[in-house]
Amino acid sequence: MQTEILKVSGMNCSGCTSNVVKALKEVNGVSDAHASLAAGEATVNFDERMTSSKQLKSAVQRAGYGVDSANANQSHEGKGGCCA
């Protein structure tokens, strides 16, 4: 199992965090996911043999949010999620 922290932009309410968590949990290999509105982050536990960071980011983007690794230097603007 591996843990990844993703910086998520575009989350504006608890509905947004729920959407991000739901999108991540739908990815095959994800065992757990949590999102923090205050931190602008999602923490994901996943089996790296079944999925990848790229697939996790893609799932969050398909849900309408911007995403990058927490330790990356640049961020991507989100589309506004559920509140736009």
N, C-alpha and C positions, 0 to 999 in steps of 0.2 A: 504494500500500500504506500501511496505517496500523498503528500499534502501540498496543495498549491494555494497561494493567496493571490487573488486577482483584484486589481483596482478597477472598480466599476463606476462609470460616469453615467449620469442621467437618472439615477435613483432619487426620487423626490418624496416618497411616502412608504408606508409599510406595505402597500399593495405592490410597489415596485420591488421591494426586497423579496416578497413572496414570489413574484414572477421570475426573478433571477434564480432563486432556490429551485423553483419548479423546473425551469429550463435545464439547470445543472443536473438535477436528480433524474431527468429523463435520458441523460447520456449513459449508454451502456458502460458499466464499470465503475460508476460513481456510487460510493457507499454512503456518503453523507455530505451535506452542503449547508452552509449558513451564510447569511448576508447581513452586514451591518450598515444601516443607513448613515449613522454618525461617522463611521470610518470610511465609508465609500468603498467597502471591500467585501469580497466573498471568499470564504475559506472552503475548499473542496478536498475531500478525501476520496481517492480513486485508485483503481488497479491500473498501473501503468502498462500492463500487458494487454488491457482491453480498450484503453483510450489514451489520449494525449492532451497536453496543454492546449495545443492548437484546436482540438475538437471541443474542449471546454470553452475556450474563447469564442469559437464559432457559435456555440449554443447560446451564449449570453448575447452576442450580436444579433442573432436571429430573433431573440426576444425583444430587441429594440434598444439595447444599451451599448455604451462604449466600454471597452475592456482592454486591459493590459496587465502584465505581471506587476506585482506590487513593488518589485525592485527595479523596474524599468525607468528610464529617464524621461520618456515622453508618454503622454496620455492621448487617448482618442476621445473625441467628443461623442457623446451618446445622442441618440435620436429623440431622447426625452421619455422613453419608457411609457408607462401607463398614464402619466399625468400631462403629457404634452398636448 
